[in-house]
Every structure is written in C-alpha cells, then in structure tokens.
Amino acid sequence: MDKSTIKMLNIRISSNKKSTVHFIGFRILFFKLYINLVIINNRLQFTGVTSMHYQKILVATDLSENGNRAFAVAEQYRNIAGGVITPANALNEPVWPEGIRLPSLDDAATKKLMEFSYRKCREAAEKHTPAEFVDQPYISYGDPARTIVGVSAGYDILVMSTHGRTGFRKFVMGSVASKVCRMSKAPVLVTSPEDSPRPFKRILLTTDFSDESCKAFDKAHWLLQNTDAVFTLLHVLSIEYAGGLADKEELYVTVADRLNRFRDEHFAGFAERVQTHVIVSGNSVHRAISKHLSADKYDLIIISTAGRTGMDYVVLGSTAAHIIQTAPVPVLTVRP
C-alpha cells in the first residue's frame, strides 16, 4: 500500500470519527431536551395542568413595590394555565429604578441601566415563579402604554398593576392601565395595591347582553373548565327614574328572566356553577358594581372593555376604566 492510499484512509477514518462525535453530541442534546420537557410536563400535571399548550404570560412592571405585585397574580394565573412568564419594563426617562433622576445617559450608562432593570425584573419574577418558568425579561425605552401594547401582541395574556410610582417616574398607573386595556388585543389581568391575591374561587362576570360583552365569555368558559370556581353573571340596569316601585319591580322580573335565559344559552352544562344577579340602580353602572363588590366578596372580575350604550346596558369603556381603578380584586379585561 503506497503512502497516498494510507493518507486517504487516515482522512476517511478522521472524517468518520468526527461524524460519529457529532452524531453522539446531537443525541446527547436531544436527550437533554427530552428530559427537560418531561420535567416540565410533570410539574404542570402536579399543578393540575395537563395540556401541552404552554401560555405566554407577559408581566409589565415599573419595578416599584406596587408594580411588582403583578407577579403574584401572574403566578396564580400560571398555576391554572401553565406556561412561561416574561417580565417587561419600559424605561421612558433617564431614571434609575430607585427613582434617582440622571441628567443624561451615554451609551455605556444606558446599557448599565438596562442591565440593572433586567436583573431586577428577574429577581421580582423569581420571588413568585420558579426560575425555569421565567423567560428573559424585555427591557426597552418608549411610551409605557404603547410599548406594553406592542409587546403584548405576541402573548396570550398581559398582567399589570394599576398603580406604580408617582410623579415624573410614573409608569403603571390607572391611566396607563386603562389605556393598555383599551388598546391591547391580548386579555389584560389588572391588579391593584388593595388586592390580596388568592385562588379564583368566586368570579364576577358582567354583561349588557351585547355581542361585545360576550367576547369575555371565552375566558369564563376556560376558567369553568380548568377550575372549580363559581360565577355570578351580573347585569346592571341603570336608570334615573322608573316611574314608581311597581314599575321597577316589573322591570326587574323581566330583566332577571332574560338574564337567566341568557345564562342558559351561553353556559349550557355549567348552569349550576353560574348564578345570575340583576341590579336596578339609579346610580352610574360603575358605582352600582362598586357597591356590589363592597357587599359581596369575589376573587376576580371579568369584564369587556366595550359594549352598548343607553340606560339599560352595562359594559362601556368608561365603566371598565372605573372598575379597573377602583376594584379591590384583580380584573380580567377582554377587548372585543
């Protein structure tokens, strides 16, 4: 055998060794991926979630104590839905998260600020959610509401607080939360400083009988299927004057009957877990709902951000905005 033939054989042997090494490396990588998926699936089954559809949950925060409360509610939702949480922080001024304003930021300082926010976002999320279910934080500059809405387009749900810092550093406050709820195509779960996160056992669902308000029913159905929660389907008949007590009573009976039929139509199979309630009120719709919330205890409110107008309808954009800012429990808003 001449030298050239020996050289060619050596090259082939070397090539085969490299291919074998690459093949073994690929199998090891695939095996690790498989093991991770099994672990995640087992964790989801342990929490009662058996579906392999992992929801993408975006949590917007300004890193304040109130802003970070959204992570507790987000984890509560994730325990039902499964999925991964992505923290998000929008920086619209040259300010450190502690609230110290800087005169200007060069590229190095900007990078350092964003790295700091990135680290704080992960820390805030991991106080409530296991690290393996926390995705890379999204940090950016821009108008808070528009930035949040833009990012949320790729997520199944957005979670945020109604109040964050005040003054020049305000971020997630009532006005921003209301704007996000109106603009976001994804459902928005809003929490407030008064919330005490607890399992969703009693849920209030509002309706004005319109097609728009029914868009929120999809989330209600999902919760009925994945939890043992009981619902109250609420309609507020807001009137200034009904022509006397007899007229009011007759009107109440008519609307109550319609609401029962509406419940049976949209929640067939769940009627025993969905009770109905009609409020005849001379106050505004949101005041009537607020009064009802103070008298009865709920763990979650589901409301559409738009509906019909007129004295006999409930779910209006302004009503949703008031409820978001004043409700003592988390509010899940759905944009039609």
N, C-alpha and C positions, 0 to 999 in steps of 0.2 A: 504494500500500500504506500503510495507516494505521499509527500508532505502536503500537497494541495488537497488530497482526499481527506487526510487526517484533520486538516484545518476546517474543511467544510463540515465534517462530523462534529467537531467541537462547537462550531457555531450553532448547528442544529440542536445539539444537546443543551447548550446555554439558552437557546430560544425556548426549548421545551420546558426547561426549569423555570424561566420567567413566566411562561404561560401558566404553569402549574401553580406558582406562587400567587399570581394574580387571581386565578380561579379560587384558590383556597381563601384568599383575602376577601373575595366577593362573598363566598359562602359564610364566612365569619360575620361580615357586615349584615348580611341578610338575616342570619340567626339572631343577632343582637336586636335588630329591628322587630323581628317576630316576638322576641321575649318582651320587649317594651310594650308592644300592642297588647299582649296577653295580660301584662300587669295593669295597664290602663283599663282594659275591659273588666278585669276582676274588681278593680276599685269602683268602677261605675256600677257593676252588679251589686257590690256591697252597699252602695248608697241607694239602691233601688232603681237605677237607670240601666236598662238592658239594651237600648238602641245604640247602634254603632254610629248614629248621626251625631257628631260632636258639634255643639253650638259654639259659635264665635261670639264672645261677650266682650264688648268694649266698655271700659270704665273710665270716665272723664273725671279728672281731679285737678285742683289747683294746689294740692299738697298741704292745704290747711287741715286742721283737725276736723272741721265740718265737711270739707271736701272729701276727705279720706273715709268718711262714714259710708260712702257709696260702696266701698269694697266689701263691707259686711253684708249688705243687701245683695250684692252681686254673687257672693259665695253661697248665700241662701238660695238664690235662683239656680246657680250652677249645680247645687246638690240635687235639684229636681231634674234639670235638663242635661247635666253632663257638660262637657266642653272645656274650653280654654279661655282664660281671662287675659285681656290685653289692656294694660294701663295706658292712659293718654294724658298728656299735659301740654297745653298750648301757652306759649310764652309770647305775650304781645307787647312787653316793655322790658327794658334792660334792668331787671329786678331779680335779686336772689330770692329763692323760695321763702326765706325768713322774713322778707318784706323790706330789706335794705335796698334802696334805690341806687343805681350806679349812674354816673354821668354819661358814660358811653361805653361801648363794648367793641374791642377789636376782635379779629378772627379768633385769636387764642382764648380771649376771655369768653367769647360766645361758645366756643367748644367746651370750655370748662364748665360753664353754666349748664349747658345741655347734658353733659355727663353727670353733673350733680343731680339734675332733675331726673335723669334716667335711673340713677341709683336709688333715689328717694321713692320713685314710683314703684320699683321692685320691692323695696322694703315695706311700703304701705300695703301692697297687694299680698305679700307673703305672710303678713300678720294674720290673714284670714284664710288664705288659699295655699295648699301645698305647692312648693316651688315648681314641681313638674307640670302643674296646670296653669302656670303663669307664663304668658308669651313675652317676647321682647317689647318693652314699652315704646310707645310712639310719642316722640317729643318734636315739637315744631314751633315756629313763630307764626303769628297771624291772629286775626279776629277770632276770639274764643268760639262764638256760636257757629260761625261759618266753617272754622277749622274742624270742630267736632262733627258737624253735619256731613262735611266732605269725607271724613274718615269713616264715619258710621255706615256709609253706603255698602261697605263690604262685610258688615256684621249682622248677626241675627237679632241682636238687641243691644241697646245702649243704656248704661246705668250711670246716673249722676246725682249730685246733691243740689238742692235748691239754693243753698247759701254757702259761700266760701268767705274769702276775705272781703273787707270793705275798703272804700277809698280808692286811690289810684291803682291798687293791686287787685281790684275785684275781678273775679273770674266766674265761678259757677254760682251766680246769684239768681234770684227769682226771675228777673227779666231775661237773663241768658237762658235759663232752663225753659222758660215759656217759648222763647224764640226757637230753641232747638226742637222742642216738642212739635211746634207748628211746621218746621222745615224738614225734619228728619223722616226719611222713608222707612227707617227701621223703628220698631216699637221702642219707646223710651220708658225706663223704670226710674222714677224720681223719688229720692228720699230727702228728708229734712232733718234739722238738728233735734227736733222733738221726737223723732222716730225711736222706737225701741225694737230693733229687728227681732222677729220671732217667726216661727213656721206659719205658712199661709194656711190657716185653718178656716177662717171666716173671711169671705171675699164679697165686696160690694161691686156690683156691675150695673152701670147706668144705661138707660136707653130713652130715646124720644120716639121710638117706632120707625125711625127713618132708616133707609138703606145704609147711610153713612155710619150711624151708631152701631149697626150690626157688624161692621168691619171688626169691631173689638171682640165679637163673639168667638172668633177663631182662637184667640188666646184663652178665653174662658173654657172652651171645649178642651183645649190642650191641658189646662190645669185640672179639669174634671177627670180626664183620662189618666193623669200622672200623679195626682194627689188624692187625698180623701177629704178635701176641703168642701165646705157647704157654701152656697152662694145666696145672695139676696139680689134679685133683679129689681132695680128701683126706677120708678118713673115719677117725676115731679110735675105736677100740674100747677103752674104758677099763674095766679090770677089776682087782679086788684079788687075785683068785685064780682060776686057770682049770683047776685040777686036774692040773697037770703039763705038761711041754713038749709031749707028743704032742697033748693037748687043745688047746693054744694053736695049734699048727701047723694042726690040722684046722679050728679056728675061723677062723684067718687065711685059709685057702684058700676057705672058704665065703663069708666076707665079701668077699674080693677078687673072687670070681666075681660076687657080687651087685653090687658096685660097677662092674665092667666092663659088666654088663648095664644098670645104671642110667645109665652114661655113654652107651651106645649108644642108649638110649631118649630121653634128653634132649638129646643133642648129635649127632644124626644129621647127617652131612655135615661134621662138624668133628672126627671121632674121631682123625684123625692129629695134631691140634693139642691134644687134651685127653688127657693121660695120667692114670692112676689111681694112688693110693697109699693103702695101709692101714697104720695104726699100731696095734699091740696094746700097750697100756701099763697098768701098774699105778698110774701117777700120774693126777692130775686131767687132764681134757681140755685145759685151757688150758696146763698145764705141758708136756704132750706136744706141743702145737702150738708152744710157745715153743722147746722143744728142737729141733724140726724146723726152725724158722726159723733157729736159730743154726748148723745144719749145712748148710742149703741156702739159696741166695740167691734172693730174689724181689724184684720191684719194686712189687707191690701184693697186698693180701689182700682178698678179697670174702667177707663173712660175713653171715648173717642174725642179727637181734637176738633171735630166739626160735625154739624148736624143741621137740622132745620131751624127756622126762626118762627116767631109767633108766640102767643101767650101759653099755648098748650104743648110746648116742646122743651126739651131739657138740654141736650148736649150741644153747646155752642162753643166756639173757640174761646170766648171770654170766660165762659163758665169753667172750662177746663183749666184756663190760666189761673183763675182764683183758687180752684181746688188744689192745683199743684203747689201753690204758695202757702196755703193755709192748712192742708190736711195733716193730721197727726200721725198718719201711717203712709207707707210707700204708695205711690200712684203709678200705675202702668198705663201709659197713653199710647193710643194707636191712631195713626193718621190714615184717613180713608184714601 
